[in-house]
Amino acid sequence: MQREKDDMRTARPCPICGKPASFAERPFCSRHCAEIDLHRWLSDAYRVPGEVAPSDEAESAPPKPGQK
């Protein structure tokens, strides 16, 4: 019981809508907001920064003269 009270005092708001986070769906307020977040990850709305991958065309293109 004490742990739940401590968690509720330090709980951050839902990252999707800003409502208080639910203990069961933490860090979200509801299953709906959790599914919105999952959809954003799966549809590439969120991206982790990194190097740009070479395109398929560059890999299948014939080498330029003087290159192996």
C-alpha positions as a Markdown table, in Angstrom:
| # | Residue | x | y | z |
|---|---|---|---|---|
| 1 | Met | 0.0 | 0.0 | 0.0 |
| 2 | Gln | 2.8 | 2.4 | 0.9 |
| 3 | Arg | 4.6 | 1.7 | -2.4 |
| 4 | Glu | 1.4 | 2.6 | -4.4 |
| 5 | Lys | 1.2 | 5.9 | -2.5 |
| 6 | Asp | 4.9 | 6.6 | -3.3 |
| 7 | Asp | 4.4 | 5.7 | -6.9 |
| 8 | Met | 1.3 | 8.0 | -7.2 |
| 9 | Arg | 3.2 | 11.0 | -5.7 |
| 10 | Thr | 6.1 | 10.6 | -8.2 |
| 11 | Ala | 3.9 | 9.6 | -11.2 |
| 12 | Arg | 4.3 | 11.6 | -14.3 |
| 13 | Pro | 1.4 | 12.5 | -16.5 |
| 14 | Cys | 0.5 | 10.4 | -19.5 |
| 15 | Pro | 2.9 | 11.2 | -22.4 |
| 16 | Ile | 0.0 | 11.1 | -24.9 |
| 17 | Cys | -2.8 | 13.2 | -23.3 |
| 18 | Gly | -1.3 | 14.7 | -20.1 |
| 19 | Lys | -3.8 | 13.1 | -17.7 |
| 20 | Pro | -2.5 | 11.4 | -14.5 |
| 21 | Ala | -1.0 | 8.0 | -15.2 |
| 22 | Ser | -2.9 | 4.9 | -14.2 |
| 23 | Phe | -1.1 | 2.4 | -12.0 |
| 24 | Ala | -2.1 | -0.5 | -14.2 |
| 25 | Glu | -1.3 | 1.2 | -17.5 |
| 26 | Arg | 1.8 | 3.1 | -16.4 |
| 27 | Pro | 3.2 | 5.4 | -17.9 |
| 28 | Phe | -0.1 | 5.9 | -19.7 |
| 29 | Cys | -3.5 | 6.9 | -18.3 |
| 30 | Ser | -5.4 | 4.2 | -20.2 |
| 31 | Arg | -5.1 | 1.3 | -22.7 |
| 32 | His | -6.3 | 3.7 | -25.4 |
| 33 | Cys | -3.3 | 6.0 | -24.9 |
| 34 | Ala | -0.9 | 3.0 | -24.8 |
| 35 | Glu | -2.3 | 1.8 | -28.1 |
| 36 | Ile | -1.9 | 5.3 | -29.7 |
| 37 | Asp | 1.8 | 5.2 | -28.6 |
| 38 | Leu | 2.3 | 1.7 | -30.0 |
| 39 | His | 0.7 | 2.7 | -33.3 |
| 40 | Arg | 3.1 | 5.7 | -33.5 |
| 41 | Trp | 6.1 | 3.4 | -33.1 |
| 42 | Leu | 4.9 | 0.9 | -35.6 |
| 43 | Ser | 4.0 | 3.5 | -38.2 |
| 44 | Asp | 7.5 | 5.2 | -37.9 |
| 45 | Ala | 6.1 | 8.4 | -36.4 |
| 46 | Tyr | 8.8 | 8.0 | -33.7 |
| 47 | Arg | 12.3 | 7.4 | -34.9 |
| 48 | Val | 15.5 | 6.7 | -33.1 |
| 49 | Pro | 18.3 | 9.0 | -34.4 |
| 50 | Gly | 21.1 | 7.3 | -36.3 |
| 51 | Glu | 22.9 | 7.0 | -39.5 |
| 52 | Val | 20.9 | 6.9 | -42.7 |
| 53 | Ala | 20.8 | 3.4 | -44.2 |
| 54 | Pro | 22.0 | 3.1 | -47.7 |
| 55 | Ser | 19.2 | 2.7 | -50.2 |
| 56 | Asp | 18.5 | -0.5 | -52.1 |
| 57 | Glu | 19.4 | 1.3 | -55.4 |
| 58 | Ala | 22.9 | 2.1 | -54.2 |
| 59 | Glu | 23.5 | -1.5 | -53.3 |
| 60 | Ser | 22.3 | -2.9 | -56.6 |
| 61 | Ala | 23.8 | -0.3 | -58.9 |
| 62 | Pro | 26.8 | -1.3 | -60.9 |
| 63 | Pro | 30.1 | 0.0 | -59.6 |
| 64 | Lys | 31.5 | 3.2 | -61.1 |
| 65 | Pro | 34.5 | 3.0 | -63.3 |
| 66 | Gly | 37.7 | 2.5 | -61.2 |
| 67 | Gln | 35.7 | 0.9 | -58.3 |
| 68 | Lys | 35.5 | -2.8 | -57.5 |
